[in-house]
């Protein structure tokens, strides 16, 4: 139920724009696959997690959040207070619904906008607002915002397909809207006062929103330029509109995250090779390469409030078909730390807290995938149950106390400060 499952489903028509956009960037999965993944999420989740043996995590620091009556559930985001959101099969496994879980309330079914399926993708830091996407009665798919007061609110009733990516404490939502007939994807923000605001583009046709800063001041993503031959990362503000971050010399760049200070992180193509490097962008310094010239490919995936950046360092091998990567952290003080793996070939960080705790997934020696948490004091900790074949920590709370994801087929909450 996250973009790790970008290869599932195909509900959209192929268009020349979409094909060109993917070919130029070299990353077909980056061309707004969220609509396909939300519609096909139940199938993808079942296939992926049924293979895991559906073993419930039985560790002292882990809490099995259960399901909404079906066999499989998955958590996508966690708030600072430990409120978890995600998706779960309902009884019979014929459909899946978004959920909100809390210590006092357990797992609450968020329902749908009249259709069969829904999925919750993000929760505000204070736990009040949940966003995601839901099928509608007429066969569409719309972004929603849920709260205890208002229930599930359709944010884009006049579109065919949309999804919400992020939400902040004041209820502002960032997301994407897709037109299957024209093949155009556009990023938007939604507020109670203004409704939907189209963020525009950098001159091309397509824009994709990836993240919003916790204070709601900055929205980041990527957009095609005029002529559709280049794709650049952008940062958007209400007063300045869309700002092109540029690239590290190549034809494309992607933004992954932004903090309250407006520090944008992502990765960019280089002028010297077909490789890519992680970058950080600020209004004062522009785009800065986080890796040494000529070094291995890197990506930045997350940034905390103090400017520490989580990312991936690809390790060269003699066989180009073998992908080897290490999660890494750029501390913000000129230091890059590669944290290794849980014994297998790769590790991927999916979040970083304000105390520099990273979470994600890593391959084990036996080929299974386990959730991990890393901190400087404790190193890399395996969060998954020993018998689990698939685990991933998708989100970490800003204070570093909690992580959420899936282990053994069920949505799971981990208490990270517990030995």
N, C-alpha and C positions, 0 to 999 in steps of 0.2 A: 504493500500500500504506500510505498514511496518510490522515488525515481530509481531505486535499485532494480525495480521490476519493469524497466522501460520497454522490454521486448515483448510484452504481452498484448494480445488483442490487436485488431485493426479495424476500427469503425469509421475511419475517415477515408475519403477519396484521395487518390494520389494526384498531386498537382505539380506543374512545372516549377512553380515558385518554391514549394516545399522541397522538391528534389534538388533544385539549385542551391537553396539555402543550406541543406545538409551537405552537399558536395563541397561547397566552398569552405565550410568550417571543418569538415572532416569528422564531425561528431553527429551522426544522424539522430542519436538519442536526444540531442539538445534541442531539437526542433519541436517544441511543445508536444510532448507525448503524454502530458498529464491527463488529457481527456480520455485517451485510450486506456491508460492504466487504471483510472477510476472506474470506467465502465467494465473493464475486464478483471478488476481486482479480485473478485471472489474466485474466479478460475485460477488466476496466478497464485493466489495465496494457498489454495487447496493443493495444487500441484507441488508447490515449493515446500510446504510444511508437512504434508502427508508423508513425504520422504524422510522427514526428521523423526518419525516414530511417535510423535505426539506425546513425548515424555514431559511431564510437568516438572519445572525446576524445583528442587528440594534443598536449597541452600539457605543458611541462616539469614543472609543479607538479601535474599530474593523473595518477592511476593508474587505468586501466581494470581493474576487478576481475573482469571476465569473467562467465560464467554457470555454471549447473549442467548445461549441455548444451543448453539451449534458446536462444532468440534474444534474450530480454529478461531483465534483472535490475534491481533497485532497492534502494538502501540506505536504511534508516530511522533508524539510530542508530549512534553511535561512542563508544568509551570514551576515557579519558584517554591510553591507550597506543596508540591507533590501531586497536583491534579494531572491525570493522564488522559489523553484522548487517542482514538484510533478507530479501528473497525473490527467487527466480529461477525461471523456467521450467526444467523438466527436458527431456531429449531428447524431441522430438516435440511439445512445447508443449501437451500434453494436461493437464498439471497443474503446479503451482508448489510449491516447498518453501522453508522458511526456511533461511537459511545464516548461518554465522559465518566471517568472513574475518580472517586475521591475516597479518603479513608472513612469518612462518615456516611457517605451515600452509596458506596459500592459502584458497580457498573450500571450506568443509566443509558438506556436506548434513546438516541436522539431522534429516531424516526426518519422520515423522508419527506420530500416535497411532492409526494403523490405517486412516485414511481416505486421501483422494486428495491434499488440499492442506494446506499449513501456511504460516505467515508469522511471521517474527520481527519484533517491534516495538521492543524495547529491549534494551540491554546494560548491565550494571553498570559503574561507573567503572573498576573494576580488570580488566574484561574476562572475569571468571570465569563469570558467569551471563547467560543469554539467556532472554528471555520472549517470548511471543506467543500464537498460537492455532493449533489444528490440527483438521482434520476427524477424526472418529472412525469406527470400523468400522460403527457402527449409524446413521450419518448425522448425528450431533450435531457440535458444535464446542466444544472445550474449551480453556481456558487451560493453558499449559504453562510449565515452567521447565526449561531445559537447562543441563547442566554436563558437563565431561569425565568427571567421576567417576560421575555418576548417569544421564547421557543425558537423554532427554526424559521428564519426569515430569508426569503428568496431575494438575493441581491441584484440579480439581472433577469427580471421576468420577461424582458423583450428580446433576449438572445436565444440562440439554440444550444450552444455549449459554452460553459464557463466553469472555472474552479477558483477557489480562494486559496492563496498560498500562505498568508501570514496575517496575524491580528495583534494589535497592541492594546494596552490597558484602557485607552479611551474609546475603544471600539472600532477604530479605523482599520480597514481591511485592504490588503493588496492581493491582486489575483490576475487571471488571464481570461480572455474571451476569444473564442475561436469560431470563425465562419466556415463551415464545411463546404459551402458552395464556391466561395472565392479563394479558400485556402489561406486566409489571412488570420494571423494571431495578433492580438493587441493586449498590452498590459493595462491594468486600471487600478485605481484606488477607489474605495467607497467609504463615505462618511454619512452619518445620519443627517447632517445638515445639507450636504451637496449631492448625495447619491453617488452615481458612478461618474468618475472622471477619467477620460481617456488620456493616457500619458503621452500619446503621440509616438513618433519614431525619430530616428536620426537621419531621415531622408528617404528610407526605403519603405517597404510595406509591412514588415513584420517586427513585432516587439514581444519579448518574453520577460515577465517579472520573476525574479528568483527569491528576493528577500526584502524585508523592511526592518529598519533599525528599531530597537525596543521603544524609543521615544516617539516613533512615527515621523521623524523629520526627514528621513532618507529612504528612498526606494531604489533598488538596484536590479539589474538584469542585463539583457543584451538586445540589440536592435540591428537590423540590416541598414546599410547606407544606400544612398541613391545608386541605382544600377544593380543592386543586389549582389555585388561581387565581394563585398566586405561586410563583416559583422563585428560590431564593437560593443564592449561593455558600457553601461551608462549608470549614472546616478541621477535621480530625479528629486527635486524639492518643489514645494508648493510655490515658492517665490521665484525660483530660477528656471523651473522646468527641467528638461532633459539635458544633461551634461555628458558629453562624450569623454570617456576616460582615455581614449586612444589605445594603442597596443605597444608591445615591446619590439615593434618593427615588422611583425607579420601582418597578415590580412584579417586576423580575427582575435578577439578577446572575449572572455566570459566572466561575469561577476557572480560570486557565490554567496557573499554575505557582506554586511555592513554594520558598524557599531554606532553608538549615539554621537560620537565625535565626527562621523562621516568618513571613517576609514573603510575603504572598499577593498575586498580581497577577491582573487579569482585566479585565472590563468590566461596566458596569451601566447600566440604564435610568435616566433622569432624571425628576424630577417636573415639570419645566418644559416638556418636549417629548418627542417620540417618539424622540429621538436617544439615543445612548449615549456614555459616557465611560470611558476607562481608569481603573482604580483600583489603589491599593495598600492592603493591610490589615495591620495589626500588632495584637498583643494590647494594646499600650499606647495606640496612637493610634486604633484602630478603622479604619473605611473612609475613605480620603482620595481625593478627586478629583484626578487628575494633570493635568487640563486646566483652562484658565481658564473661568470661567462664560460661557456663550453661545458658546463656540468650537465648531469643527467636531467631528464624531464621531471618537472615538479608541478603540483597543483596546490592551490590554497582552497580550503573548503569551508573554513569558519574563522571568526575573529571574536575575541571577547572585549569587554568594555575598556580594558587597559591596553588594547592593541596587540596582544599576543595572538598569533595566527596558527591554526592547525592546518595540516595539509598532507600531501602524499609525495614521497620521493621514489621514483622508479629506479630500480637497480638493474644495470646492464647485465645481460646474460649472453652466452655464446649462441643460444637458440632464440631467434626473434619471436618464435611462437610461444615461448614461455614467459608469462607476465609475472614479474617479481616486484613488489612494492613494499615500502615501509611507511607507516604513519610517522609524521614528524611535526615538530613545533618550532616556529620562529618566535623567540621569546620577546622580541621588541627591543632587546638590548644588544643586537648584533650577533646573537647566538642561534644556531639551528641545531636541534637535537633530533636524531633519528631514533625512534623508540623500539624498533624491531617488531617481531611478531610473536605469536603464541606457539611457534615451532614450525609453521607452514611457510608458504611462499609469499603471502601478502598480508598486509593489514591496512585498513582504511578508517580514517577518523571521520565521524559524522557530526561532532559537536565539541565545543570547548567551553568550559565554565569560566567565571571570572577569577577563580583561584587556580586556573590552568590545568584543570582536570579534563583530559580528553576521553571520549568514548567512541566506540565504533565496532568493527568486526575484524576478525583475523582468522586465517586458516590455521588448522591444527596439523600436526604431523600425519594424522590418519586421514586427512582430507576433509574433515568436517569443518564447519565454521562456527566460531564461538564469539560471543560478545566480550568486549574488553573495556576496562577503564585504566587510564594511565595517569599517574602524577609523579612529580619529581621525587617525592618522598617514598612512594611505594612501588614505583616502576609499573610494569604492565601486569594487571590482575585479570585473570580469567573469571568472568562473571557467570558463565553458563554452567549448567549441571554437567557433571563428568560424562554422562551417557548421551547428552544432547548432540544431535547431528547438525542442527542449525540454530544459531543464536546471533543476535545483533542488537547492540545498544544504539538506537537511532537518535536519541535526544538526551541532553543533560540539563538539569536545572541551572540557572545562572549562578546560584550560590554554591554549586558543586556538591550538594547533598544527595541528589537523586539522579538516577538514569532510568530511562524507559525504552522498551523495545519488545523483542519476542525471544522466547527460548522454549524449545520443545513443543512448539505449536500454539502456545498461549502468550497473550500479552503479559509482560513481566515488568515489575518495578524493582529496582535495586537501590538499597541504601548504601551510599558510597563511603560514608564516614564511619562505617561499622566494621571493625576488624573481624 
